[in-house]
């Protein structure tokens, strides 16, 4: 394992948070358009996406996962690697960054529909 500078880690997390914010804002905007809702709360959707992305990215290594062993060749050397956690935290982070603003839009839709009916 190699050590990483704290400043590089913080920069990386800020970049990841910005990516999550963009994903969340875009998801919220598209959900509002599809559900024919007023476009508002884009910043809330961005913050939901950003926090969801960071929680997914940082939290994934702490969730147990079935053991996965892979073997590959590097030159003439056979390398075997075993992991006990999910190996693609970016996928989980992206899914959470999409789901949180989408759930917010669904709740808004349900609330506005109930207000129109009653």
N, C-alpha and C positions, 0 to 999 in steps of 0.2 A: 504494500500500500504506500502511496506517496502523500506527502503533506501538501496542503494548499493554503495559500495566503488568505487571511481573513478578509482583506480588501477585495480579492478576486472572488471569494465566496459571496460577499455582499453584493458586488456588481452582478454576479450571475443570478442571484435571487431577485434583484431589482429588474433585470431583463426578463426573467421568468414571470414576475408579477405584471409587467407591462404586456407581455404576450397574453397572459390570462385575462387582463383587463380588456384587451382588444377582442378576444374571443367572446367574453361575456357581453360586451356592448353590442357586438354584431349579432350574437344569438338573441339578445333581447329585442333588438331592432327588427330582425327577421320574424321573430315570434309575434311581435305586435302587428306587423304587416299581415301576416298570415291569419291571425285571429281577429283582424280588423279592430284593433284597440288603438286608443290615442297613443302617439309616440311620446312617452314621458318616462322619466326614471332611467335614462340611459347610463347615468353615472352610477346609480345603484346597481344596475346590471353589470357594469364594468367592475365595480368593487366586489360583487358576488363572484364574478368570473376570476378576478385576481386572487381573492382569498381561497376560492375553490381550487384553483391551479396550485397555489402554494401548499395547501393542506394535502392535496393529492400527491404532489411531488415529494414532499417531505415525509408524509405519513406512510406511503407505500412500502418502504423498506422495513417498517415495523410490523407489518401484517404478515403472519405466517402463511407460507405457500408450500405446496408439495415440492419435494426435492427434485431438482432438475440437473442432470449431468450431461455435459456436451463434450465431445472430443473432436479436435481439429488438428490439422498439420500446420506447423510453422517451419518452412524449409523441410528438413528431414526429421524434425522433432515432433513427436505426438504430444499434444497438450490436452489435459483433461481438467475441466472446471465444473465444480458443483456449487449450486446456490440453493438456499432455503427460502428465498424471498422472490417476489415477482420481479422479473428482470427489466421491465419496461415501464418505469414510473411516469414517463412523459405521456403515455397513452391514457393512464388512469387520471392524471392531472388534467389532460385535455377533456376527457369525458365529464369530469366533475365541473370544470369551467363551463361546459355547455349545459349540463343538467340544472345547475342552480338558477341561472337566469330563465331557463325554460320553465322550471317549476314556478318561479315568480310570475311569469306571464300567464301560466295556466290558472293560478290562484286569482290573478287580476281578472281574467276572463270569466271565471266562475262567479266572482263577486259582482262584476258589472252585469252579467246575465241575470243573476238573482235580483239585482236592483231594478233592472228593466221589467222583470216579470212581476215583481211585487210592489 
